[in-house]
Amino acid sequence: MAKIYKIILFFLLLGFAPLSADAANLYFSPSSGSHAVGTTFSVSVYVSSADQAINAASGAISFPKDKLEAASLSKTDSIFTLWVQEPSFSNSAGTVNFEGIVLNPGFTGATGKILTINFRTKATGLALVNFSSGLVLSNDGKGTNILASLGNIQFSLGGAAPTVPESTTPSVERPVFLKLGSWAVSLLAVAVPLVALVILLLFITWYGWHKFSMFRKKLKKEVREAESALHKAFDLLKEDIREQVKMLEKTKNKRELTEEEEKVIKQLKKDLDDAEKFVRKEIEDIEREVK
């Protein structure tokens, strides 16, 4: 406990105001219990000082090592913010030790949680857990030990924890109509999506063909209009060329045409025939493609 007295000087230097010394207690919660072998349970260590503020406490806890073992320690929700000695345990010795400090203004109250011990049961019988020593120092500027009592607890350790049998589900033969119904549901679960997919594909095919048919009709209409316009333009051109040829032929009646004029007439007639054949062929090709 020499470390605790070193800490006392620290609090004296901080200039804590002197206070009157009243009784403090170290105790366990719960105060008793029954547990099966092989199970774990928790015991919390508390300090009680209802009227006097405390600033430090330490303790050595003993437990029967043949019946219990400490599995772990927890400082969760502890009133101590500093630890002179971290809480520790020894299953070979059957002990738990701690030394902690509460900073100014200290702790006052009936349920100051210090730590929690998680025990595991090893054997049947009565297990006594008690303080072998303890110390609670007052926040009075002198480090007065105001510990009045040390608590203890006794546990009854019974047989091994009962095992929960695995639940078994009895086999029930389903009626034939239920089997058929289940088979039908399974079949419909597969058939309905397939039918829906087929219908969707048919609709997409029909819609695509409909749009394509509309496009072909529109294209045919535009081709016919273009064909008609081409016929009219070509007819006008053909008439103009024929008029020119007729004029040259009339001139031939009045005078003899020159060799160049004869060539022009022959070339115009040939070009007109060739153009007419070409236009007719192209129109026939377009009509054949859009059918």
Secondary structure, 3 states (H helix, E strand, C coil): CHHHHHHHHHHHHCCCCCCCCCCEEEEEECCEEEEEECCEEEEEEEEEEEEEEEEEEEEEEECCCCCEEEEEEECCCCCCCEEEEEEEEECCCCEEEEEEECCCCCEEEEEEEEEEEEEEECCCEEEEEEEEEEEEEECCCCCCECEEEECEEEEEEEEECCCCCCCCCCCCCCCHHHHHHHHHHHHHHHHHHHHHHHHHHHHHHHHHHHHHHHHHHHHHHHHHHHHHHHHHHHHHHHHHHHHHHHHHHHHHHHCCCCHHHHHHHHHHHHHHHHHHHHHHHHHHHHHHHCC
